[in-house]
Amino acid sequence: MKFRPLHDRVVVRRVESEEKTAGGIIIPDTAKEKPQEGEIVAAGPGARNDKGELVALDVKSGDRVLFGKWSGTEVKIDGEDLLIMKEADIMGIVG
C-alpha cells in the first residue's frame, strides 16, 4: 500500500462478519450491518503533546480492534475499501 497516515490516524480493514447465525440461518447482504471489528493496516507515528513531544500510538499494524459504528472515513485505496480514523475512535484491541 502506498499510503501512510499522519499523526494519530490509522487505516483499518473491516473484518467480514459471519454469513450465518448460530442457528444456521443465512443472512442476506442487504440485512447485514457493517462490522465494527477490523485489522490495522497502517498507523501514523503518533500525536504531539503540549510540550511538542511525540506520543506513540497504542496500536500497530496487524492488531484486531473494535471501533464505533459510525467511526472513521471510508476510502478506497488500491481498489480496497478501508477506513481512516483517529486512534481515539478505537475502543480496544481484540485479544
C-alpha positions in Angstrom: 0.0 0.0 0.0 1.3 3.4 -0.9 -0.5 5.4 1.9 0.9 6.4 5.2 -1.4 8.0 7.7 -0.3 11.1 9.6 -0.2 11.9 13.3 -2.6 9.7 15.4 -4.6 8.3 12.5 -4.8 4.6 11.5 -6.0 2.7 8.4 -8.4 -0.1 9.2 -9.6 -3.0 7.1 -13.1 -4.2 8.2 -13.3 -7.9 9.1 -16.1 -9.6 7.3 -19.0 -10.8 9.6 -20.4 -14.3 9.5 -22.7 -15.3 6.7 -24.9 -17.4 9.1 -26.3 -17.0 12.5 -25.5 -19.5 15.3 -28.8 -21.3 14.4 -27.7 -21.8 10.8 -29.9 -19.0 9.2 -28.2 -17.4 6.3 -28.1 -13.6 6.5 -28.6 -11.8 3.1 -26.2 -8.9 2.3 -29.0 -6.3 2.5 -29.8 -7.3 6.1 -26.2 -7.3 7.3 -24.8 -4.4 9.4 -21.3 -3.2 8.7 -18.8 -5.0 11.0 -17.4 -2.9 13.9 -14.2 -5.0 14.0 -11.2 -4.6 11.9 -7.5 -5.1 11.4 -5.0 -2.2 11.5 -3.3 -2.0 8.1 -1.2 1.1 8.8 -0.7 3.5 11.7 0.8 7.0 11.9 3.8 7.9 14.1 1.6 9.4 16.9 0.3 12.7 18.1 2.3 15.6 19.8 1.5 16.6 23.4 1.6 20.1 24.8 5.4 20.0 25.1 5.8 19.1 21.4 6.9 15.5 22.3 5.8 12.7 20.1 3.4 10.3 21.9 3.4 6.9 20.2 0.2 5.0 19.4 -1.0 2.0 21.4 -2.0 0.1 18.3 0.2 -1.2 15.5 -0.2 -2.9 12.1 -1.8 -6.3 12.4 -3.8 -5.6 15.6 -7.5 -6.6 15.6 -9.6 -3.7 17.0 -13.2 -2.8 17.8 -14.4 0.7 16.8 -17.7 2.7 16.9 -20.4 2.1 14.4 -20.0 5.5 12.7 -16.3 5.9 13.2 -13.8 6.9 10.5 -13.9 7.9 6.9 -14.5 5.3 4.2 -11.9 5.5 1.4 -10.8 3.2 -1.5 -7.1 2.6 -1.7 -5.6 0.3 -4.3 -9.2 -1.0 -5.1 -9.8 -2.0 -1.4 -12.4 -0.4 0.9 -10.7 0.9 4.0 -11.4 3.2 6.9 -9.2 6.1 8.2 -9.8 7.0 11.8 -8.1 8.6 14.8 -6.8 6.3 17.4 -9.3 7.8 19.9 -12.2 6.3 17.8 -10.8 2.8 18.6 -12.5 1.2 21.6 -10.0 -1.6 22.2 -7.8 -4.3 20.9 -9.2 -7.8 20.5 -7.1 -10.5 22.2 
